[in-house]
Amino acid sequence: MTQSLTVAVAGLGTVGAETIRVLQKHADLLTRRCGREIAVTAVSARSKSADRGFDIAPFDWYDDPVAMAREADADVVIELIGGEDGVAKAVCEAAFEHGRHVVTANKALLAHHGTALARAAEAAGKSLNYEAAVAGGIPIVKAIREGLAGNTIERVYGILNGTCNYILTTMRETGRSFDDVLEDAQKLGYAEADPAFDVDGVDAAHKLAILTSLAFGTEVDFGSVYAEGIRNITPLDIEYAGDLGYRIKLLAVARRTEHGIEQRVHPTMVPLDTPIAHVEGVFNAVVAEGDFVDTTVYQGRGAGGGPTASAVVADIVDIARGSSVPVFAVPAGDLAAPQPADMDLHEGAYYVRLLVQDKPGVIADVTAVFRDESVSMESMIQRSQSADEGDPVSVVMTTHNTVEKSIRGALQRIGDLETVVETPRMIRIGAL
């Protein structure tokens, strides 16, 4: 049998510990599938004494993960520390400098430094595998990089953050507020104590930047991703969405346009007759559209120890088998310079919700602003907030396709009207 593939693991949190458990539980199965044994030889973590459910005594222990990446008896270094910079980046760089492959689940690191790390891997003649960095257990990196290699990708989009999807699903099912459901999500472990990366769209933006590079062969360009979170979504918006034939999802979208490549993360009204509208709870889904394959849909658990460890182990197996492909589907030196599209030039339909005084002439004033900003209305729903005469009323409008700059200009002017009693709310409508 071929010599064992030796592995060093940096980070023994939920994913790191689960990765070792998978390697131990399925050792025989993996050996048969790879034609060689996969052997963990070294580990590094913050605490040596923590109870992880397995004995670390057989492994060489390193207090310093960077030293482990340099010195351990390992063909592969698994980086599961996290963070966009610092130690995680140093571990990967040290591994390449000393001729080792790298497997990582670190989407922030790749979103900020993916191009440089791809070049470092290529220069070292080693692999940089990261299936676990995008959509957890869904094998979307392999699907785009290898399974769809015969296609020009037209668009890739999806639900890339399970925390937000859980919150929006629960709000719809229970009618509870964002803050209330977020508190529950934190208690259940779906959201961090500081949930900003999730609920403000940053986590999904990290993942989208990686998918964009894979799909379009460009350098990773996180700085050009437009990110808008779900904090302003209300139960009322979710109710109106249902009335109009939509569900609200935090959608991440990358597509080529005549103005460049759009990369955007924001709440989206998703039509009920699309598969992605029915992806609920903590699940993720990704849709990739190719010129020959048409539309392909991938769904599964986007986070958690088991699904993420499954993806990490799949990357290790590829290395054990000798499988090597360019990090972002084409050689790092051939990655195109970013071609970002200005979000102001985005074209689409919009949902707009206003709270206005219930008096004659209000709607005429609003529609006059839309006319002046070249925004065409498609439909309107008006409901009273209460039974008391004179109380504010909710007015919901949907528009025909228009330019983002125009709708933003219109909402700025509408918000300044004396008869409008709260900041106008806008949600983009997805043409899926």
C-alpha positions as CSV (number, residue, x, y, z in Angstrom):
1,M,0.0,0.0,0.0
2,T,1.1,3.5,-0.7
3,Q,2.7,5.4,2.2
4,S,0.3,7.1,4.7
5,L,-0.8,10.7,4.2
6,T,0.1,12.5,7.4
7,V,-2.1,15.3,8.7
8,A,-1.6,18.1,11.3
9,V,-4.7,19.9,12.6
10,A,-4.5,23.5,13.8
11,G,-7.6,24.2,15.9
12,L,-9.6,21.7,17.9
13,G,-12.9,23.5,18.3
14,T,-16.2,22.0,17.1
15,V,-15.0,21.4,13.5
16,G,-11.5,20.4,14.3
17,A,-12.6,17.8,16.9
18,E,-15.3,16.5,14.6
19,T,-12.8,16.2,11.7
20,I,-10.6,13.9,13.9
21,R,-13.6,11.9,14.9
22,V,-14.6,11.4,11.2
23,L,-11.0,10.3,10.4
24,Q,-11.0,7.9,13.3
25,K,-14.5,6.4,12.8
26,H,-14.1,5.9,9.1
27,A,-10.4,5.1,9.0
28,D,-10.9,1.8,7.2
29,L,-13.4,3.2,4.7
30,L,-11.1,6.1,3.9
31,T,-8.1,3.8,3.4
32,R,-10.1,1.8,0.9
33,R,-11.3,4.9,-0.9
34,C,-7.9,6.5,-1.0
35,G,-5.7,3.5,-1.4
36,R,-3.6,4.8,1.5
37,E,-4.1,5.5,5.2
38,I,-4.8,9.0,6.5
39,A,-2.9,9.5,9.8
40,V,-3.3,12.4,12.1
41,T,0.2,13.1,13.5
42,A,0.1,16.5,15.2
43,V,-2.5,18.9,16.7
44,S,-2.5,22.4,18.1
45,A,-5.1,24.3,20.1
46,R,-5.6,26.9,22.8
47,S,-6.0,24.3,25.6
48,K,-4.3,20.9,25.8
49,S,-6.5,19.7,28.7
50,A,-10.0,20.4,27.2
51,D,-12.2,17.3,26.9
52,R,-12.8,16.7,23.2
53,G,-14.2,13.2,23.4
54,F,-11.0,11.6,22.2
55,D,-7.4,11.0,23.4
56,I,-4.9,13.5,22.0
57,A,-2.0,11.5,23.5
58,P,-1.1,9.7,20.2
59,F,-0.5,13.1,18.5
60,D,2.4,15.5,18.8
61,W,1.2,18.6,20.6
62,Y,2.2,22.1,19.6
63,D,1.3,25.2,21.6
64,D,2.2,27.3,18.5
65,P,0.2,26.3,15.4
66,V,2.7,28.2,13.1
67,A,5.5,26.1,14.6
68,M,3.5,23.0,13.9
69,A,3.0,24.1,10.3
70,R,6.7,24.4,9.9
71,E,8.0,21.5,11.9
72,A,5.4,18.7,12.3
73,D,5.6,15.4,10.5
74,A,2.7,16.2,8.2
75,D,2.0,16.2,4.5
76,V,-1.1,18.3,5.0
77,V,-1.9,21.1,7.5
78,I,-5.6,21.6,8.4
79,E,-6.3,25.3,9.4
80,L,-9.4,25.5,11.5
81,I,-8.5,28.4,13.7
82,G,-10.5,31.1,11.9
83,G,-10.1,34.8,11.4
84,E,-9.2,36.8,8.3
85,D,-5.6,37.4,9.3
86,G,-3.1,36.8,12.0
87,V,-2.3,33.2,13.1
88,A,-4.6,31.5,10.5
89,K,-2.8,33.3,7.7
90,A,0.6,32.6,9.1
91,V,-0.2,28.9,9.5
92,C,-1.1,28.6,5.8
93,E,1.9,30.6,4.7
94,A,4.3,28.5,6.8
95,A,2.8,25.3,5.5
96,F,3.4,26.3,1.9
97,E,6.9,27.6,2.7
98,H,7.7,24.1,4.1
99,G,6.1,22.1,1.2
100,R,2.8,21.1,2.8
101,H,-0.7,21.1,1.4
102,V,-3.3,23.2,3.2
103,V,-7.0,22.5,3.9
104,T,-9.0,25.2,5.5
105,A,-12.6,26.1,6.4
106,N,-11.8,29.8,6.8
107,K,-14.0,31.8,4.5
108,A,-12.9,35.2,5.9
109,L,-9.2,34.4,5.3
110,L,-9.9,33.4,1.7
111,A,-12.2,36.3,1.0
112,H,-9.4,38.7,2.1
113,H,-6.3,36.8,1.0
114,G,-7.5,34.1,-1.3
115,T,-5.6,35.3,-4.4
116,A,-2.3,35.6,-2.6
117,L,-2.7,32.2,-0.9
118,A,-3.6,30.6,-4.3
119,R,-0.3,32.0,-5.7
120,A,1.6,30.8,-2.7
121,A,0.1,27.3,-3.1
122,E,0.9,27.3,-6.8
123,A,4.5,28.4,-6.2
124,A,5.0,25.6,-3.7
125,G,3.3,23.0,-6.0
126,K,0.8,22.2,-3.3
127,S,-3.0,22.2,-2.9
128,L,-5.1,24.7,-1.1
129,N,-8.5,23.1,-0.6
130,Y,-11.4,24.9,1.1
131,E,-14.7,23.0,0.4
132,A,-15.8,23.6,4.0
133,A,-15.4,27.4,3.7
134,V,-18.6,27.8,1.6
135,A,-22.0,26.3,2.4
136,G,-20.7,23.7,5.0
137,G,-21.5,20.2,3.9
138,I,-22.7,21.1,0.4
139,P,-19.9,20.2,-2.1
140,I,-20.4,23.5,-4.1
141,V,-16.7,24.2,-4.6
142,K,-16.1,20.9,-6.3
143,A,-19.4,21.2,-8.3
144,I,-18.4,24.6,-9.8
145,R,-14.6,23.9,-10.1
146,E,-14.9,20.4,-11.5
147,G,-18.4,19.3,-12.2
148,L,-19.3,22.4,-14.2
149,A,-15.9,22.9,-15.7
150,G,-17.4,22.5,-19.2
151,N,-19.7,25.5,-18.8
152,T,-19.5,29.2,-18.8
153,I,-21.2,30.2,-15.6
154,E,-23.8,32.8,-16.1
155,R,-24.9,33.4,-12.5
156,V,-24.4,31.9,-9.1
157,Y,-26.7,32.7,-6.2
158,G,-28.0,31.2,-3.0
159,I,-28.7,31.2,0.7
160,L,-25.3,31.1,2.3
161,N,-26.0,31.9,5.9
162,G,-28.0,29.5,8.0
163,T,-28.4,31.9,11.0
164,C,-30.3,34.4,8.8
165,N,-32.3,31.7,7.1
166,Y,-33.4,30.3,10.5
167,I,-34.3,33.8,11.8
168,L,-36.4,34.7,8.7
169,T,-38.1,31.2,8.6
170,T,-39.0,31.5,12.3
171,M,-40.3,35.1,11.9
172,R,-42.6,33.9,9.1
173,E,-43.8,30.8,11.0
174,T,-44.4,32.6,14.3
175,G,-45.0,36.3,13.5
176,R,-42.3,37.2,16.1
177,S,-39.9,40.2,15.7
178,F,-36.3,40.0,14.5
179,D,-34.9,40.8,17.9
180,D,-37.0,38.2,19.6
181,V,-36.0,35.4,17.2
182,L,-32.4,36.4,17.3
183,E,-32.3,35.9,21.0
184,D,-33.6,32.4,20.6
185,A,-31.1,31.7,17.8
186,Q,-28.3,32.7,20.2
187,K,-29.6,30.4,22.9
188,L,-29.8,27.5,20.4
189,G,-26.2,28.2,19.3
190,Y,-27.2,29.2,15.8
191,A,-26.0,32.8,16.3
192,E,-23.0,34.2,18.1
193,A,-23.1,36.5,21.1
194,D,-22.1,39.2,18.7
195,P,-24.2,38.2,15.6
196,A,-23.1,41.1,13.4
197,F,-21.1,39.0,10.9
198,D,-24.2,36.8,10.3
199,V,-27.2,39.2,10.4
200,D,-25.4,42.1,8.7
201,G,-24.5,39.9,5.7
202,V,-20.7,39.8,6.1
203,D,-20.5,36.0,6.5
204,A,-22.5,35.5,3.3
205,A,-20.4,38.2,1.5
206,H,-17.2,36.3,2.4
207,K,-18.6,33.1,0.8
208,L,-19.9,35.0,-2.2
209,A,-16.5,36.5,-2.9
210,I,-15.1,33.0,-3.1
211,L,-17.9,31.7,-5.3
212,T,-17.5,34.7,-7.6
213,S,-13.8,33.9,-8.2
214,L,-14.6,30.2,-8.8
215,A,-17.4,31.0,-11.2
216,F,-15.9,33.8,-13.2
217,G,-12.1,33.2,-13.0
218,T,-11.4,36.5,-11.3
219,E,-9.2,37.5,-8.4
220,V,-11.1,37.4,-5.1
221,D,-12.6,40.8,-4.6
222,F,-14.4,41.0,-1.2
223,G,-14.1,44.7,-1.2
224,S,-16.6,45.0,-4.1
225,V,-19.3,42.9,-2.5
226,Y,-22.4,44.9,-1.6
227,A,-23.7,43.6,1.8
228,E,-27.0,44.4,3.5
229,G,-28.3,42.4,6.4
230,I,-31.7,41.5,7.8
231,R,-32.0,43.7,10.9
232,N,-34.7,45.9,9.3
233,I,-37.0,43.0,8.1
234,T,-40.3,43.1,10.1
235,P,-43.1,40.5,10.5
236,L,-45.2,43.0,8.4
237,D,-42.8,42.8,5.5
238,I,-42.9,39.0,5.7
239,E,-46.7,39.0,5.7
240,Y,-46.8,41.3,2.7
241,A,-44.3,39.1,0.9
242,G,-46.6,36.1,1.3
243,D,-49.5,38.1,0.0
244,L,-47.5,39.1,-3.1
245,G,-46.4,35.5,-3.7
246,Y,-42.8,35.7,-2.3
247,R,-40.7,34.7,0.7
248,I,-37.9,36.8,2.0
249,K,-34.4,35.3,2.0
250,L,-31.0,36.7,2.6
251,L,-29.7,36.0,-0.9
252,A,-26.1,36.2,-2.2
253,V,-25.9,36.8,-5.9
254,A,-23.0,37.0,-8.4
255,R,-23.6,37.6,-12.1
256,R,-22.0,39.2,-15.1
257,T,-23.7,42.3,-16.4
258,E,-22.8,44.8,-19.1
259,H,-21.3,47.0,-16.4
260,G,-19.1,44.3,-14.8
261,I,-19.6,41.6,-12.2
262,E,-22.3,42.2,-9.6
263,Q,-21.6,40.8,-6.1
264,R,-24.4,41.5,-3.8
265,V,-25.9,40.2,-0.5
266,H,-29.2,41.5,0.6
267,P,-32.8,40.5,1.7
268,T,-34.6,39.4,-1.4
269,M,-38.3,38.7,-2.3
270,V,-37.9,35.2,-3.7
271,P,-40.9,33.9,-5.9
272,L,-42.7,31.0,-4.2
273,D,-42.5,28.9,-7.3
274,T,-38.7,28.6,-7.1
275,P,-36.9,25.8,-5.2
276,I,-34.8,28.2,-3.1
277,A,-38.0,29.8,-1.6
278,H,-38.6,26.5,0.2
279,V,-35.1,26.2,1.8
280,E,-35.9,26.7,5.4
281,G,-34.3,26.9,8.9
282,V,-30.5,26.5,9.1
283,F,-30.2,24.9,5.6
284,N,-28.2,26.5,2.8
285,A,-28.8,26.3,-0.9
286,V,-26.7,27.4,-4.0
287,V,-27.9,27.7,-7.6
288,A,-25.4,27.7,-10.4
289,E,-26.4,28.4,-14.0
290,G,-24.2,27.3,-16.8
291,D,-24.6,27.7,-20.6
292,F,-24.8,24.0,-21.3
293,V,-26.0,22.5,-18.0
294,D,-28.7,25.2,-17.5
295,T,-29.7,25.4,-13.8
296,T,-28.3,23.3,-11.1
297,V,-29.4,23.4,-7.4
298,Y,-27.5,22.3,-4.3
299,Q,-29.0,22.1,-0.9
300,G,-27.9,20.9,2.5
301,R,-26.6,21.9,6.0
302,G,-24.5,25.0,5.7
303,A,-22.8,24.8,9.1
304,G,-22.3,22.6,12.2
305,G,-19.5,20.3,13.2
306,G,-20.6,17.2,11.2
307,P,-21.3,18.8,7.8
308,T,-18.3,21.0,7.9
309,A,-16.0,18.2,9.0
310,S,-17.4,16.1,6.2
311,A,-16.2,18.8,3.7
312,V,-12.8,19.0,5.4
313,V,-12.3,15.3,5.1
314,A,-13.4,15.3,1.5
315,D,-10.6,17.8,0.8
316,I,-8.1,15.6,2.6
317,V,-9.3,12.6,0.5
318,D,-8.6,14.5,-2.7
319,I,-5.0,15.1,-1.6
320,A,-4.6,11.5,-0.5
321,R,-5.8,10.4,-4.0
322,G,-3.3,12.8,-5.7
323,S,-6.1,14.9,-7.1
324,S,-4.9,18.5,-7.8
325,V,-6.8,21.3,-9.5
326,P,-6.2,25.1,-9.6
327,V,-7.4,26.8,-6.4
328,F,-10.0,29.0,-8.2
329,A,-10.5,26.8,-11.2
330,V,-7.8,28.5,-13.4
331,P,-4.1,29.0,-12.5
332,A,-3.6,31.8,-10.1
333,G,-1.6,33.7,-12.7
334,D,-4.5,33.6,-15.1
335,L,-7.1,35.0,-12.7
336,A,-8.6,38.1,-14.2
337,A,-8.5,41.5,-12.5
338,P,-11.8,42.3,-10.7
339,Q,-14.4,43.9,-12.8
340,P,-16.9,45.2,-10.2
341,A,-20.3,46.6,-11.3
342,D,-21.5,49.7,-9.4
343,M,-24.5,48.8,-7.3
344,D,-26.2,52.0,-8.3
345,L,-26.4,50.5,-11.8
346,H,-28.2,47.4,-10.7
347,E,-31.5,46.9,-12.4
348,G,-34.5,45.0,-10.9
349,A,-37.9,45.3,-9.4
350,Y,-38.5,46.5,-5.8
351,Y,-40.9,46.2,-2.9
352,V,-41.4,49.5,-1.0
353,R,-43.2,49.9,2.3
354,L,-44.3,53.3,3.6
355,L,-46.1,54.4,6.8
356,V,-48.0,57.5,5.9
357,Q,-50.6,59.8,7.3
358,D,-54.1,58.9,6.2
359,K,-55.1,62.0,4.3
360,P,-56.0,63.0,0.7
361,G,-53.1,63.6,-1.7
362,V,-50.5,61.5,0.0
363,I,-50.4,58.8,-2.6
364,A,-50.4,61.5,-5.4
365,D,-47.3,63.0,-3.8
366,V,-45.5,59.7,-3.6
367,T,-46.3,58.7,-7.2
368,A,-45.2,62.1,-8.4
369,V,-41.8,61.5,-6.8
370,F,-41.6,58.0,-8.5
371,R,-42.5,59.7,-11.8
372,D,-39.8,62.3,-11.4
373,E,-37.2,59.6,-10.7
374,S,-38.3,57.4,-13.6
375,V,-39.7,54.6,-11.3
376,S,-42.7,52.9,-12.7
377,M,-45.2,51.3,-10.1
378,E,-46.6,47.8,-10.8
379,S,-49.0,47.3,-7.8
380,M,-50.1,48.9,-4.6
381,I,-51.6,47.6,-1.3
382,Q,-52.9,49.9,1.4
383,R,-53.9,48.8,4.9
384,S,-54.7,50.7,8.1
385,Q,-52.5,50.0,11.1
386,S,-55.5,50.3,13.4
387,A,-59.2,51.0,13.3
388,D,-58.8,54.6,14.6
389,E,-59.5,57.2,12.0
390,G,-56.5,59.4,11.3
391,D,-53.9,56.8,12.4
392,P,-51.0,56.2,9.9
393,V,-51.5,53.5,7.3
394,S,-49.1,51.1,5.6
395,V,-48.8,51.5,1.9
396,V,-46.9,48.8,-0.1
397,M,-45.8,49.3,-3.6
398,T,-44.0,47.1,-6.1
399,T,-42.2,48.5,-9.1
400,H,-41.3,47.4,-12.5
401,N,-37.6,47.0,-13.3
402,T,-35.7,50.1,-12.6
403,V,-32.2,51.3,-11.7
404,E,-31.0,51.1,-8.1
405,K,-29.9,54.8,-8.2
406,S,-33.4,55.8,-9.2
407,I,-35.2,53.9,-6.5
408,R,-32.8,55.2,-3.8
409,G,-33.2,58.7,-5.0
410,A,-37.0,58.3,-4.9
411,L,-37.0,56.9,-1.4
412,Q,-34.8,59.7,-0.1
413,R,-37.2,62.3,-1.4
414,I,-40.3,60.3,-0.2
415,G,-38.8,60.1,3.3
416,D,-38.6,63.9,3.4
417,L,-42.3,64.3,2.8
418,E,-44.2,65.6,5.9
419,T,-46.9,63.0,5.4
420,V,-44.4,60.0,5.6
421,V,-44.0,59.1,9.3
422,E,-41.1,56.6,9.2
423,T,-38.2,55.8,7.0
424,P,-39.3,54.1,3.8
425,R,-38.3,50.4,3.6
426,M,-37.2,48.8,0.4
427,I,-36.5,45.1,-0.5
428,R,-35.3,43.9,-3.9
429,I,-37.4,41.4,-5.8
430,G,-35.4,38.5,-7.2
431,A,-35.9,37.6,-10.9
432,L,-35.0,33.9,-10.4
